[in-house]
Amino acid sequence: MPQLNLSLPTALKTWVDDRVAEGRFSSASDYVRDLIRREEQRAGEIAALQSELDTGSASGVDPREPAQIYAIVRAKYADRG
């Protein structure tokens, strides 16, 4: 496995060591890999959300008044009884 060497300030190194000491991670490397995996997942989630926002933005503005939209939604769910 390729290696990556990091230099950390004392406070961050202490933080990492404390997380390992808690027993959830077997080593500092294990902890850093977990952080990177989570950041990778988060980046994917943010990209998906941004895509949805872009789709919504490109769809334009609904010409109806908010009260009209609300009445339609209320009627739809009132029919479900």
Phi and psi in degrees as a GROMACS rama.xvg file:
@    title "Ramachandran Plot"
@    xaxis  label "Phi"
@    yaxis  label "Psi"
@TYPE xy
-60.8693  152.301  PRO-2
-110.833  154.149  GLN-3
-136.578  122.629  LEU-4
-98.9773  134.621  ASN-5
-121.295  145.837  LEU-6
-110.143  128.99  SER-7
-124.851  146.177  LEU-8
-63.4693  158.2  PRO-9
-54.3803  -42.1217  THR-10
-62.5779  -40.8026  ALA-11
-71.3265  -38.6661  LEU-12
-62.1596  -40.4349  LYS-13
-63.0188  -42.0449  THR-14
-58.4955  -48.0897  TRP-15
-61.896  -47.7879  VAL-16
-58.9313  -38.0477  ASP-17
-66.2101  -39.2669  ASP-18
-64.7048  -39.4642  ARG-19
-67.2662  -41.7763  VAL-20
-62.8951  -27.356  ALA-21
-66.2776  -18.8781  GLU-22
97.4378  -3.81547  GLY-23
-76.0433  -27.9996  ARG-24
-121.667  144.772  PHE-25
-83.7134  -19.4194  SER-26
-160.689  169.998  SER-27
-61.9757  -37.5888  ALA-28
-61.9657  -41.4794  SER-29
-61.1034  -42.4206  ASP-30
-64.1325  -45.8371  TYR-31
-65.6483  -40.3498  VAL-32
-59.881  -40.8672  ARG-33
-63.0724  -43.1783  ASP-34
-60.5297  -42.1568  LEU-35
-67.3384  -41.5744  ILE-36
-60.3426  -43.6905  ARG-37
-64.765  -39.6701  ARG-38
-65.4304  -38.7771  GLU-39
-62.5764  -43.681  GLU-40
-63.7773  -44.7372  GLN-41
-60.3507  -41.3414  ARG-42
-62.4929  -38.7271  ALA-43
-65.3056  -40.6721  GLY-44
-65.3901  -41.1532  GLU-45
-65.1475  -40.6815  ILE-46
-62.4593  -40.3953  ALA-47
-65.6596  -42.4378  ALA-48
-63.7932  -41.6073  LEU-49
-62.8984  -38.2576  GLN-50
-61.3975  -43.0989  SER-51
-63.9667  -41.8162  GLU-52
-63.0295  -41.6151  LEU-53
-62.7839  -41.5508  ASP-54
-61.361  -45.9983  THR-55
-62.9135  -42.5414  GLY-56
-64.2522  -39.1221  SER-57
-73.4075  -16.5982  ALA-58
-76.975  -11.8477  SER-59
90.9702  -175.017  GLY-60
-102.133  133.027  VAL-61
-70.5031  126.844  ASP-62
-73.9104  -12.8709  PRO-63
-74.993  155.593  ARG-64
-75.3794  150.732  GLU-65
-54.0294  -37.1108  PRO-66
-63.7074  -36.5553  ALA-67
-65.5792  -44.9326  GLN-68
-62.66  -43.8784  ILE-69
-60.7513  -42.45  TYR-70
-63.4378  -38.9903  ALA-71
-64.6745  -44.3691  ILE-72
-65.2984  -44.4223  VAL-73
-59.6368  -43.8187  ARG-74
-63.7644  -40.2949  ALA-75
-61.6516  -44.2596  LYS-76
-81.4223  -22.0518  TYR-77
-68.7047  -33.455  ALA-78
-66.5242  -20.8282  ASP-79
-76.4188  -13.8532  ARG-80
